[in-house]
Amino acid sequence: MKDEEPPQKKNKLPIEPPTLNLSLPEDLIVSILARVSRLYYPTLSLLSKRFRSLLTSPELYQTRSLLGRTDNCLYVCLRFSRTDRIPRWFMLCRRPNQILTNDTKKKKKKKKKNKSSGYVLATIPIHHSPPAHGSGLVAVGSNIYNIGGSIYDSPSSNVSILDCWSHTWLKAPSMHVERDYPSANFLDEKIYVTGGCYKHYNPSNWMEVFDLKTKTWEPVLSRVGIYKRLTLYRCHDETHNVVVDGKLYIIGDKGVAYNPKDGTWNSLESEMELGLIWSSSCVIENVLYYYYYGEEIKWYDTKARSWRNLNGMQKLPKFARHANVRLADYGGKMALFWDKFVASGGGRGYENRMIWCAMISLERRRSSEEIWGKVEWFDAVLPHPIPVDYVFEYVGAVNV
């Protein structure tokens, strides 16, 4: 009887993806790329050096603007430890498709229940980034402003601009006052910066405004009573601010509202103050939302002067009590980020975390007395775990 030969393994050849003819004229390639969503640019940049150059060229973004093909893009800034002075920047983009073999296609069919959202936080290689620790970060158009902050444990008046077309940092005029942990917001072509001037705090300088047209900083004067309301129980003036109804709502120990059009100041309702102290918040289509440790996501009803729960969030997993949670406006939808502890090998406990994201569409119901959220997807968006003591510095959307 003949010995049977073992069956030969069949070679599994990958299906080759289509290639783009790089011999095409550059202006034609730019015209093609301008029509592609920017969510795919991090993947396209892996093709060649020429592509990386084209994807950051001014000509490409001018063409996108002329064609009306600009996108809202979500940027995230992290520090991988509390002692890490180098910020890491990421962009939420489409996950690169894998080259499939016949076997992996079959495996994918079996795993439909664990279908990925298709989104990932891609690392953005940005050179010479200024420290983000203690800075006020705010998105304006296609730029992100880095304002003040701590440089070697000293407050700074420096201002830098991240050009999200080319991913390069530009220098901007410095503030009049050095600030550490200021809060910054954009309103009517101006950037308002509050608080953070620990050494020099007084009613004449705790707030500054930057005019984008004239490129100049000016102080915003306030009454002594307004200033004392914000710093009633503190020896410094760390504040948090948001923009609603064309007014700047500023929260310190107490809350005030500033109307830039007529220069008037008003005290906030106590209910609104409580929702903004030590919480993550964002404004979407002129509605203020917030999340506080262990609570539901809420929104502020200006007519009833009360906080209401955002309905429809049952599909979301429960967050750990001390999870880092961040909310952001993403083109009228809510981008919600949080983290989960993950076990380390060798029985060392929980030394790492994973970053998760959910995209939530919003709808008003019952004569605007209810807002319902629909969870479109949620997924782990950072491909690898990060240290447990990481710092979530910023999330915001730019238009590019």
N, C-alpha and C positions, 0 to 999 in steps of 0.2 A: 504494500500500500504506500502510495507516494505521500511524502510529508507535504502538508498544505502550507503554502506560502502565506505569510501574514498580509492582510489587505493593505494596499498602498494608500497613504493619505493623499487625498486630492489637494492640489494646490489651489488656494483660495486667492484669486486675483482681485485686488481692489478695483472698484469702479472709479475710473478716472473722472474727476470733475471737469467741466468745460473750462477752457482757458481763454483769457481775454488777449486779443492780439495787441501786444505792446508796440507794434510798428505803426499803429495808427497815429495820425497827427495829434499833437498834444492838445490842441484846442478842441478836437473831437472827443478825446478821452475826458477832458474836463467837462464838456457838455453832457457826456454820459453819466459821469460820477455825480454831477449836480442834481440829477434826477433820482439818485439813489438815497434812501433814508440814511441820515447820519448815524442811526443806530447800528448800521453795518460797517461804518468806517474803521473801527478798531480791528475788525477781522480783515478788511481789505488792506490795511496797512501792513499786514504780515506777508503780502505777496512779493513785494520788492522794495528796494530803496526808492525807486522812481515813484511808486505809488505813495509811499510815506511822504515824499516831498510834495506831490500833487495834492494830497489830502489836507495839507496845512497851508496851501498857497492862497494868497488873497484873491486871485482870479477865480478860484473855485467858489468861494463864498460870495463874491460879487455876482457870479452867474446864478448861484442858488437864490440870491435875493431878487434878481431880475425875473427869475422864473417863478417866484413865489413859493419856493420849495424849502423854506426854512423849517426847522424842527425844534420842538422843546426837548432839551437834553438834560438829564438829571446828573448832577455832579455830587460826589461824596468825598469828604476829607476825613481821614483817620490818622491817629497816631497809635503805633503798635505797642507803646507802653507810656506810662506817665512821665518817664524820664527821656523819652524819645523827642528830640527837637525837630526831627525831619518829618514833615507831614507827607502822607501818601494820598494821592489823588486818584479817584476812580470815576468811571462813567457807566451808567446803566445802558447796556447795549444788547443786541441780539447775540445769542450764544452761537459760536461757529458750528456749522454742520460737520459731523464726522464722516470720513470716508467709510462706506459700509461694505462688508463682504456679505455673501449670501447667508452665512451663519448668523452674523450679527443682526441681519434683517429679521430672521426667524425669532431671535431672542427678543428683539424690540416688540414683536407682535405679542409675545407672552407677557410683556411688562407694560401694557397700556395703562394699567391702573396707576403706575408711578410716573406718569408722563411729566416731563419737565415743562416749566413755564416758557422756556426758550430765552430767558433773560439772565444776564450775568453782569457783575461789576467788573469791568475791564480796567486794568491798571493803565493810567495815563502817564507816560514818561515826561515829567516836567522838571527841567533843570533849574537849579538856583531858587527853589521855592523859599520864600520868607517863612519864618515860624508862624504856625497857626495858633499856638498856645496863647490864650488870653486875647485873641484878636476878635474884632467885629467883622464878620464875613457877610457880604450881601451881594446878590446877583442883580445886575443892571444890564438889560439887553443881552449882548453876547459876551459880557465881561463879568468877572467876580472880583469885588474889591476886598482887599485885606487891610483892615484899618486898626492901627495901634497894636496893642499886644505887649507881651513880655519878652524882652531881649536880655538874657543873662540876669533875670530876676529884677529888671528895671523897666518901668512903663515906657512906651515909645509913642512918638507922634507920627511915625512913618506910615505911608499909604502906598500900597502896591496894587496893580491891576493885572489879573490873569486874563489874557486875551484867549478866549476859548476857540477861536479859529486856529491860531498857530500854536496854542499851548505854551506861550512864553509870558514872562512877567515883565511889566512895564512900570516905570516909576511915576508916581503922581505927587502933586503938591502935599506937603506935610500939614498936619493940623496945627493949630496954635498951642494946644495943650497935649502933654503926654498922657496917654490913657492905657490902662490895663483892664481887660474884661469890659470894654465898652459894648453897647448894643447899637446896631446900625440898621436903618431901614430906608427904603426908597419911596419918595412921594413927590409927584409933580416935578419931575426932572431935577430933583435935589436929593441928596443923601443926608439924613439926619442921624447924628451920633450923640448918644447920651451916656453919662456916667463914666466910671473908670478913672477919674482924675483924683486919685487918693490923696496926693500931697498938696494939691492946690484947689480943693473943691470949694466952690462958693457959687452963689446964684448967677454970677456973670459969665462963668465959663464951663459949667457942667454939661452944657449942650452946645454943639456946633453944627453948622449946615454947610454942605459942599454943593456949590452950583455947577452942574455939569456943563453949562454953556460958557460961563466965564472962567471955570477952573479955579475958583477961589473959595476959601473957607471964611465964614463969618460966625461970630458968637450969636446965640439966641438967648436974649435976656429973659429972666423970669423974676417974679416976686419972691421975696425971702420966704413967705409962707408956703408957696408952692414947693420950693426947694426943701424946706424942712419937712413937708409932708412925705417926700420921697425918702428922706434920710433920717426919719424920726428915731429909730432905734439902733442906728449903725454909726460907726466911725468912718465909713466910706460911703460911696454912692454907686454901688453896682446895681444896674437897672436892667429891665427887659422891656422891649417895646414892640408893638405891632401897629399896622395901619388898617383902619376900618372907617368907612364912610368919609374918607378924605381927611381924617384926623389921626394924629399920632397918639396912641394909647401907651402910657409909660407906667411901668410898675416897679416900685422900689419897696419900701416898707408899706406904703399906701400907693394909691393909683391916681394919676391925673390924665386929662386929655388935652392935647394942644391942637388948635386949629390954625394952620399956617396962613390961611387966607385973611383972617382978621387979627391974628396974634392973641386970641383969647385962650384962657386956661380954665378948666373945670375939673372938679373932683369926680372920680369914678364911683359907681355904686359898689358897695362892699361885696355883693355877690360876684361881680365881674372880677374884682381884685383877687378873690380867693381862687378863682379858676386859673389865674395866670402865675401865681407864685410857685416857683420850683416845679414847673411843668413844661412839657414839650407842646408847642402850639404852632398853628399856621392859619393863614387867612386864605380861603378859597372862594372866589366870586363874592367877595365882601362879607363872608360869614366866617366868624372866628371859631376854630376848633381847638381842643386841647386834650391831652392825656396826662393823667397823674398816676403815680405808682399804685398798682392794685385796683384801679378804678376802670370804668368804661370810657370809651372815647365820647366826648361831649361837645356840644355846640352852643353858642350863646344866642338866645332869643332876645333881640333888642327891644321888641314890643312888650314881652312879658317880664323883661329884666331878670331872666333866670337861665340856668344851664339845663339843657335837655340831652338825653342820651341819643347817640347816633344809632339808629335801628339797623337791623340786618347784618350784624357782625358775628352771628353764631358760627359761621364757617371758619372764623379765625381761631387758631389755637390760643389757649390761655398763656399770657406772658408771665414769666417769673416775676415775683414782687419787685425785685431790684434790677430788672432788665433795663438796658438802655433802649429807650423808645424815641423815635424821631418822626415827626409829621412834616410833609412838604406838599405844596401846590405843584401839581404836574399837569399843566394844561387843563385845569378844571377838575382833574381827578385828584384823589388823595394818595400820595405815595407814603406808605407806612413801613418804617424800618424797625427791627428789634433784634435782639440777640438771644441765643440759647447756649447754655453750658454744654460742653461735650467732654466725655471722660477721656483722660489720658491713659496711655498704655502703662503697664507695670504697676497698676494699683496706686497711682499717685493722685487719684482724685480728679477734680475738675480744674484743669490748668488752662483750658482753652474755651473759646466761644466761636459760634458760627453766626454770621450775619444773614438775616432773613428779610425779605421784602414782600409786601402785598400791594396790589394796585386796586383801588376802590373807586368806582364811579358813584356819583351822588345825585339824588333826586329829591325834590321837595314834594310833599303830599299833604292832603287835607288842609287846603287853604294856607299853606306855608307853615303850619304848626308842627309838622314832622319832617325830618330829613332822614331818608333811607340810603344806606350804602349797599352797593353790590360788590362783593369780592370777586374781581375778575380772575385773579390768580394770586397765589403766594408760593414762595420757593426760597430755598437757600441760594443766595446770589453771589456770595464770595466763594470761589472754588476751594478754598482751604481754610482751616481753623486759624484763629489769631489769638494772641495771648489774652488771658483773662483780664489783665489790667489795661487793656487798650482804651483809647479815648475817642469818642465819636464827636469830631469837631464841628462838622457842618454837612448839611444836605440842602441843595437848592437847584432850581431849574433855570437854564439860560436858553436864549433863542438864537440858534445858529443855522 
